[in-house]
Amino acid sequence: MDSAGVVMFFVRLFLGGAVSFFAILVWSKTRDRMWTTLALGMVVQFAGTVYDMLLSMGLAYFESAMLFGIPVLQFLFYVVPPALFITAFVFYLLKHYWKM
């Protein structure tokens, strides 16, 4: 990996860590379903970034089950955060527009 790639990984780690830190702060201060799922999505996305970094730098190797030729753990890190974001936005719409 070239130096630009390493710098980008560290920028992603720093910014993702900051977002996750503030997401956990929001998560601890509110019990609203929308904020909780949004914060959880950010934390899972940061975990995926750390996972990608460890794999690409060769610092760790995770034996993962395969599903249709796709590693399940990697698939979850790509699918779960957007699913949680969608869920958070649906909770917002339900709360503010359909008065759930």
C-alpha positions in Angstrom: 0.0 0.0 0.0 1.4 3.4 -0.9 1.7 6.3 1.5 -1.4 8.1 0.2 -3.5 5.0 1.0 -2.1 4.8 4.5 -2.8 8.5 5.0 -6.4 8.0 3.8 -6.9 5.0 6.2 -5.7 7.1 9.1 -7.9 10.0 8.2 -10.9 7.5 7.9 -9.9 6.1 11.3 -9.6 9.5 13.0 -12.9 10.9 11.6 -14.7 7.6 12.1 -13.5 7.5 15.6 -14.7 11.0 16.3 -18.1 10.3 14.8 -18.4 7.1 16.8 -17.4 8.9 20.0 -20.0 11.5 19.5 -22.6 8.9 18.4 -22.0 7.0 21.7 -22.4 10.3 23.6 -25.7 10.9 21.9 -26.7 7.3 22.4 -26.1 7.6 26.2 -28.0 10.8 26.5 -31.2 9.8 24.7 -33.4 6.8 24.5 -35.1 7.8 21.3 -35.2 4.9 18.8 -34.2 7.1 15.9 -31.0 8.4 17.6 -30.2 5.0 19.0 -30.3 3.3 15.6 -28.4 6.2 13.9 -25.7 6.0 16.6 -25.5 2.2 16.3 -25.1 2.6 12.5 -22.2 4.9 12.9 -20.5 2.6 15.4 -20.9 -0.4 13.1 -19.6 1.6 10.2 -16.5 2.5 12.2 -16.0 -1.1 13.1 -16.1 -1.9 9.4 -13.5 0.7 8.7 -11.2 -0.8 11.4 -11.9 -4.3 9.9 -11.0 -3.2 6.4 -7.8 -1.5 7.7 -6.7 -4.6 9.5 -7.3 -6.8 6.5 -5.7 -4.5 3.9 -2.6 -3.9 6.0 -2.2 -7.6 6.8 -2.3 -7.0 10.5 -5.0 -9.6 11.1 -6.7 -12.3 9.2 -10.2 -13.3 10.0 -11.5 -16.7 8.9 -15.0 -15.8 7.9 -17.9 -18.0 6.7 -18.7 -17.6 3.0 -22.2 -17.0 1.7 -22.4 -17.2 -2.2 -18.7 -16.5 -2.3 -18.9 -13.4 -0.2 -17.3 -13.3 3.3 -20.3 -12.9 5.8 -18.5 -10.5 8.1 -17.5 -8.2 5.3 -21.0 -8.3 3.9 -22.5 -7.4 7.3 -20.2 -4.4 7.7 -21.3 -3.2 4.3 -25.1 -3.9 4.7 -25.9 -3.3 8.4 -24.9 0.5 8.6 -27.2 1.6 5.7 -29.9 -0.6 7.0 -29.7 1.0 10.4 -29.6 4.5 8.8 -32.8 3.6 6.9 -34.4 2.4 10.1 -33.5 5.6 11.9 -35.0 7.7 9.2 -38.2 5.6 9.2 -38.4 6.1 12.9 -38.1 9.8 12.4 -40.8 9.9 9.8 -43.1 7.7 12.0 -42.5 10.0 15.0 -42.9 13.4 13.3 -45.3 12.7 10.4 -47.4 9.8 11.5 -47.3 10.4 15.2 -46.3 7.0 16.4 
